[in-house]
Amino acid sequence: MSHRQEFFRLLGLPSTDSLAIEIDRAEGVYLYSMDGKKYLDLCSGVSVSNLGHNNPRIIKAIEAQIHKYLHLMVYGELIQSPQVELAKKLTDVLPSSLNSVYFVNSGSEANEGALKLAKRYTGRTEIIAFKNAYHGSTQGVLSVLGNENMKRAFRPLIPDIRFLEFNNIDQLEQITEKTAGVIVEPVQAEAGVILPENDFLKHLRKRCNQTGALLIFDEVQTGLGRTGELFAFQRYDVVPDILTLAKAFGGGMPIGAFIADKKIMDSLKYNPPLGHITTFGGHPVSAAAALESLNIITETEIYKEAQHKGEIFKERLQNNPKVKNIHGIGLLWAVELEDEKQAARFINIAKEKTFLITDRFLFKPNAFRIGPPLNISFSEIQDAIQRIEQTLDLL
Ligand code: PMP
C-alpha cells in the first residue's frame, strides 16, 4: 500500500480535504514532493516557518542540543540552559513588564495558561473574547473561539464568556470589574487578517486598566515578525498584561509560551500549587531551536522587510479582475475571490497546476492566504506572483 493510501487509512484527520502531497524535503520557501515537484509555500506551515524551511542555523542548534539531552523531567523542575537562555533573550526584547516566561507546547496551551492565569490572579471568572477570534482547539480555548459553528457540537464549554465585536469601541463598556481577562489577537488572523482600527487596542488597554481586567494578546500567529514588527503589539503601541506565543516561536519546532509580569505569573505557584503543569513544555530541543530562531530574527531584523514585501503582492494582485479584495499586513495577506467555491478551486488548481501551497482562513472562506517565509527573496516573490496570476487565469 502507498503512503498516500495509508495516510488516509491510518491517520485521524481533521477534515476530508487534506492537501495530501507527499513531501520529500523542504528548503527555504520550497517544498519538494516525492514525485519530483517543487512547490512554493505561501503558508509557512500556517505562520510557522518565518525563517524558511530547513534553516541551517536552526538545524545546527537542534543538532548541538540533541547530543546533550532530550527530555529530562517535567517542566519547571530541572535547570535546562536552553530554556533559561531563551527566557533571557525573549525578556530582553520585550517591555519590562513582560518579564516572566512560562513555556508550554503549543498555541492552544499558551492561551489555556494565559486564561487560567488571569482567573487566578484576579480571582474573577468572566472572560471577554471577540467574534471571529481563533485561539486554539482544546476545550478551554474553544470556549473563547468566536465562531458558533465550530463550537456547537462540543457544548457545554466553559461558562461566563462574553463575545464582543472586534473594532467596536462602544462595546468595550461591557468589560467590567467582574472581568478576569480579555483575550484578543491584535490582528485577527483567521478572521481573514482583520486589522485594529481607530486606536481600538488603545481603547481596550484603557478599559482593562479601568476595570483591573488583564489584557491578553494572542500573538501565536502575529508574533516573531509576521506583521512587520517583532511583535504586532509594537505596531500599535499597546503592551498587554499577558502575551502568548507559539507557531514561529519554535523556528519549526513545537513550543509555546505565555509571558507576564512575575507578580502575576507567581500566582500559579500557590493556593493550590501546580496551577499549570506540563510534561514537555519548553522541550530543550525546541527551546534551542527557538533561541537560535530569535537570535536570527533580532540580528537580521528580517521583519523590517515584511511590509514592503507584502505590498509587492498587493500592488500586483489588486488590479487582477478575479481579485475582489486584498488586505493584510506585513507578510500576511487575505486575497478575497468571488466566493467560497472559487477560493476552494483556487487552492486546488494552485496545488495541481502551478505548484503553490496555500490555504484558506477559518472564518473567511472566500479568501486564500499569502504568508510565505519572511526571508522570501525578491525573485521568489516574482515567482510566487506569477504562479498566483497563472492560477487566477485558470479559474
Ligand atoms: N492562536 C492563534 C491566533 C492561532 O492562529 C492558532 C493556530 N492557528 C492558535 C492560537 C492555536 O495554536 P496551536 O495550533 O499551536 O494550538
Residues whose N, C-alpha, C, O or C-beta is under 5 A from the ligand:
A	BS01	PMP	S106 G107 S108 E109 Y134 H135 G136 E185 D218 V220 Q221 A246
